[in-house]
Amino acid sequence: MNHIRYVEYNAVHDGSFVFDVPEGHDCWLLVLTHTPALFRVDGSLQEYPAKSAVLFPPFSPIYYCACGDRYENDWLRFDSDEEYVSSLPIQGIPFSLPDADYCHNLFQLLTWKNAFPGAHNERITGQLLQLLFSELQEASLKIPGSLSSHYHELVNLRKSIYNSPQLPWSVPDMARQLHLSEGYMQVVYKNTFGISCMDDCINARIRLAKDQLRYTGKTIAAISEFCGYHNVEHFCRQFKRITGESPRSFRASAEKRSPDRLP
């Protein structure tokens, strides 16, 4: 069971900010940094980068402060007897978040639900916290230093590709977006996600096409154009190469499994 005492996102402080609680709180404190900060770890101050998270257990010393002219974070003070909280492998030491934006969005939702109580707030809050700690658990197992320095920008690029696969994605455009050379961008993208950036674009388009074939009555030519293809034959060749079926065959198989389809 969880109880949120207070939660805030995008809390902004100037460069004189210091948070010093030698005896700790009588509850859990979770902090997600948006700017670099200094944390006291094992008795010494160490600088940690933006997009780091740290969970302070009850009654553990807390000390962190700004290391620039501005400090910004999300933070959550809460009670919990849930194992997914107490079993987090890293406690009292900041660790990097591969997808800090996702965690930040969950902080926003927790803040809004806590500010505007409703009949199902306890259940929703518990679900949001479980999602947040699932991400923290995964992030805490990453080997320190294993993430590319461009990891967060690459994640955001990949999100954009899968959200809008129909756009005219190209290596030069993606490289410009990340302020990298074309060759280096392709190397770090494949090293990060295990697939080339253009193959990822194709997979995203075919994923969208499969959904359109299953749940709409659009023609294959219309779906081809909707998914960013200017040539329906090229679309059909790529679709069969990825799925092993032609678009028409895929649709027929899908109709047998689920005959209901949107017009």
C-alpha positions as CSV (number, residue, x, y, z in Angstrom):
1,M,0.0,0.0,0.0
2,N,1.2,3.5,-0.8
3,H,0.5,7.0,0.6
4,I,1.9,10.1,-1.1
5,R,2.7,12.9,1.3
6,Y,3.8,15.3,-1.4
7,V,4.9,15.2,-5.0
8,E,6.1,17.9,-7.3
9,Y,7.5,18.1,-10.9
10,N,9.7,20.7,-12.5
11,A,10.7,22.2,-9.1
12,V,13.2,25.0,-9.9
13,H,15.8,26.5,-7.6
14,D,18.8,28.8,-8.0
15,G,22.4,28.0,-7.6
16,S,22.4,28.4,-3.8
17,F,20.0,25.4,-3.4
18,V,21.0,22.9,-0.7
19,F,18.9,20.1,0.7
20,D,20.4,18.7,3.9
21,V,18.5,16.3,6.2
22,P,21.2,14.5,8.3
23,E,18.7,12.2,10.0
24,G,16.6,11.6,6.8
25,H,12.8,11.6,6.6
26,D,10.5,9.1,8.3
27,C,9.3,8.1,4.8
28,W,10.7,7.4,1.3
29,L,12.1,10.2,-0.9
30,L,12.5,9.8,-4.6
31,V,14.3,12.4,-6.7
32,L,14.7,12.7,-10.5
33,T,17.1,15.4,-11.6
34,H,16.7,17.6,-14.7
35,T,20.0,19.3,-14.2
36,P,23.4,18.1,-12.9
37,A,23.7,18.1,-9.1
38,L,26.0,17.2,-6.2
39,F,25.1,14.3,-4.0
40,R,26.8,13.2,-0.8
41,V,27.6,9.5,-1.3
42,D,29.9,7.6,1.1
43,G,30.8,10.8,2.9
44,S,32.0,12.8,-0.1
45,L,30.3,15.1,-2.6
46,Q,30.1,13.7,-6.1
47,E,28.6,15.3,-9.2
48,Y,25.9,13.3,-11.1
49,P,24.4,14.2,-14.4
50,A,20.9,15.4,-15.3
51,K,18.4,12.6,-15.9
52,S,19.5,10.7,-12.7
53,A,17.2,9.1,-10.1
54,V,17.9,8.5,-6.4
55,L,15.7,6.7,-3.8
56,F,16.4,7.6,-0.2
57,P,15.0,5.0,2.3
58,P,13.4,6.2,5.6
59,F,15.8,7.6,8.2
60,S,18.8,7.7,5.8
61,P,21.0,10.8,5.5
62,I,20.0,13.1,2.6
63,Y,22.3,15.7,1.1
64,Y,22.2,17.2,-2.4
65,C,22.7,20.6,-3.9
66,A,23.0,22.6,-7.1
67,C,26.3,22.5,-8.9
68,G,25.5,25.3,-11.4
69,D,23.4,28.5,-11.4
70,R,20.1,26.5,-11.6
71,Y,18.8,23.2,-10.2
72,E,15.6,21.5,-11.3
73,N,14.0,18.2,-10.3
74,D,10.9,16.1,-9.7
75,W,10.5,14.7,-6.2
76,L,8.2,12.5,-4.3
77,R,7.9,12.0,-0.5
78,F,5.8,8.9,0.2
79,D,5.0,5.9,2.5
80,S,5.1,2.4,1.1
81,D,5.2,-1.2,2.2
82,E,5.4,-2.5,-1.4
83,E,8.3,-4.9,-2.3
84,Y,8.8,-3.2,-5.6
85,V,9.9,-0.1,-3.6
86,S,12.0,-1.7,-0.9
87,S,13.7,-4.1,-3.4
88,L,15.1,-1.4,-5.7
89,P,18.8,-2.6,-6.0
90,I,20.3,0.9,-5.7
91,Q,19.3,3.1,-2.8
92,G,20.8,6.4,-1.6
93,I,23.0,6.6,-4.8
94,P,22.0,8.3,-8.0
95,F,21.8,6.3,-11.2
96,S,21.1,7.3,-14.8
97,L,17.7,6.9,-16.4
98,P,17.6,5.7,-20.0
99,D,14.2,7.1,-20.5
100,A,13.9,10.0,-18.1
101,D,11.1,11.6,-20.0
102,Y,8.9,8.6,-19.4
103,C,9.6,8.8,-15.6
104,H,8.9,12.6,-15.7
105,N,5.5,12.0,-17.3
106,L,4.6,9.6,-14.5
107,F,5.7,12.2,-12.0
108,Q,3.3,14.6,-13.7
109,L,0.4,12.1,-13.5
110,L,1.1,11.4,-9.9
111,T,1.1,15.1,-9.1
112,W,-2.2,15.7,-10.8
113,K,-3.9,12.7,-9.2
114,N,-2.6,13.7,-5.8
115,A,-3.8,17.3,-6.3
116,F,-7.3,16.4,-7.4
117,P,-8.6,13.4,-5.3
118,G,-11.1,11.0,-6.7
119,A,-12.9,7.8,-5.9
120,H,-10.2,5.6,-7.5
121,N,-7.1,7.7,-6.6
122,E,-5.5,5.1,-4.3
123,R,-5.7,2.4,-7.0
124,I,-4.5,4.7,-9.8
125,T,-1.7,6.1,-7.7
126,G,-0.5,2.5,-6.9
127,Q,-0.5,1.6,-10.6
128,L,1.4,4.7,-11.5
129,L,4.0,4.1,-8.8
130,Q,4.4,0.5,-9.9
131,L,5.0,1.6,-13.5
132,L,7.5,4.2,-12.3
133,F,9.4,1.6,-10.2
134,S,9.4,-0.9,-13.0
135,E,11.3,1.6,-15.0
136,L,13.6,2.4,-12.1
137,Q,14.3,-1.3,-11.5
138,E,15.3,-1.8,-15.1
139,A,17.5,1.4,-15.1
140,S,19.2,0.4,-11.9
141,L,20.5,-2.8,-13.6
142,K,22.2,-0.9,-16.4
143,I,26.0,-1.0,-16.2
144,P,27.3,2.5,-15.3
145,G,28.8,4.2,-18.4
146,S,27.2,1.7,-20.8
147,L,24.8,4.3,-22.2
148,S,25.9,6.4,-25.2
149,S,26.3,10.1,-24.4
150,H,23.6,10.6,-27.1
151,Y,21.3,7.9,-25.6
152,H,18.5,10.3,-24.6
153,E,18.5,12.1,-27.9
154,L,18.4,8.7,-29.7
155,V,15.5,7.5,-27.6
156,N,13.5,10.6,-28.4
157,L,14.3,10.2,-32.1
158,R,13.1,6.6,-32.0
159,K,9.9,7.6,-30.3
160,S,9.3,10.2,-33.1
161,I,9.9,7.5,-35.7
162,Y,7.4,5.1,-34.2
163,N,4.9,7.8,-33.5
164,S,5.0,9.2,-37.1
165,P,6.5,6.5,-39.3
166,Q,4.8,8.0,-42.4
167,L,7.1,11.0,-42.4
168,P,10.0,11.1,-45.0
169,W,12.7,10.0,-42.6
170,S,16.2,10.0,-44.0
171,V,19.7,9.6,-42.6
172,P,20.7,13.2,-43.3
173,D,17.6,14.5,-41.5
174,M,18.1,12.3,-38.5
175,A,21.8,13.2,-38.3
176,R,21.0,16.9,-38.4
177,Q,18.4,16.5,-35.7
178,L,21.0,14.9,-33.4
179,H,23.8,17.3,-34.5
180,L,26.0,14.3,-35.5
181,S,27.7,13.2,-38.7
182,E,25.7,10.8,-40.8
183,G,28.1,8.0,-40.4
184,Y,28.5,8.4,-36.6
185,M,24.7,8.7,-36.1
186,Q,24.2,5.4,-37.9
187,V,26.8,3.7,-35.8
188,V,25.5,4.9,-32.4
189,Y,21.9,4.2,-33.4
190,K,22.7,0.5,-34.4
191,N,24.9,0.1,-31.3
192,T,22.1,1.4,-29.1
193,F,19.1,-0.4,-30.5
194,G,20.6,-3.3,-32.4
195,I,19.1,-2.2,-35.7
196,S,19.9,0.4,-38.3
197,C,17.9,3.6,-38.3
198,M,16.4,3.1,-41.7
199,D,15.5,-0.5,-41.0
200,D,13.8,0.8,-37.8
201,C,11.8,3.2,-39.9
202,I,10.7,0.4,-42.2
203,N,9.7,-1.7,-39.3
204,A,7.7,1.2,-37.9
205,R,5.9,1.7,-41.2
206,I,5.1,-2.0,-41.6
207,R,3.8,-2.1,-38.0
208,L,1.5,0.8,-38.9
209,A,0.5,-1.0,-42.1
210,K,-0.4,-4.2,-40.3
211,D,-2.7,-2.3,-38.0
212,Q,-4.4,-0.5,-41.0
213,L,-4.8,-3.8,-42.8
214,R,-6.4,-5.4,-39.7
215,Y,-8.7,-2.7,-38.6
216,T,-9.7,-0.6,-41.6
217,G,-11.3,-1.1,-45.0
218,K,-8.8,1.1,-46.8
219,T,-7.4,-0.1,-50.1
220,I,-3.8,-1.4,-50.1
221,A,-2.8,1.6,-52.2
222,A,-4.4,4.0,-49.7
223,I,-2.6,2.2,-46.8
224,S,0.7,2.4,-48.7
225,E,0.4,6.1,-49.0
226,F,-0.8,6.5,-45.4
227,C,2.3,4.7,-44.2
228,G,4.7,7.0,-46.2
229,Y,5.2,5.0,-49.4
230,H,4.9,6.8,-52.8
231,N,5.0,3.5,-54.7
232,V,2.6,0.7,-53.8
233,E,4.7,-2.0,-55.4
234,H,7.7,-1.0,-53.3
235,F,5.4,-1.1,-50.2
236,C,4.2,-4.6,-51.1
237,R,7.8,-5.8,-51.6
238,Q,8.9,-4.4,-48.2
239,F,5.8,-5.7,-46.5
240,K,6.4,-9.3,-47.8
241,R,10.1,-9.2,-46.9
242,I,9.3,-8.2,-43.3
243,T,6.2,-10.3,-42.7
244,G,6.6,-13.2,-45.1
245,E,3.1,-12.4,-46.6
246,S,1.7,-10.0,-49.1
247,P,-0.5,-7.2,-47.7
248,R,-3.6,-8.9,-49.3
249,S,-2.7,-12.3,-47.8
250,F,-2.0,-10.7,-44.4
251,R,-5.4,-9.0,-44.5
252,A,-7.2,-12.2,-45.4
253,S,-5.6,-14.1,-42.5
254,A,-6.5,-11.3,-40.1
255,E,-10.1,-11.4,-41.2
256,K,-10.3,-15.1,-40.5
257,R,-9.0,-14.5,-37.0
258,S,-11.2,-11.4,-36.3
259,P,-13.9,-10.8,-38.8
260,D,-15.0,-7.4,-37.3
261,R,-13.3,-4.5,-39.0
262,L,-13.8,-0.8,-39.1
263,P,-15.2,0.6,-42.4
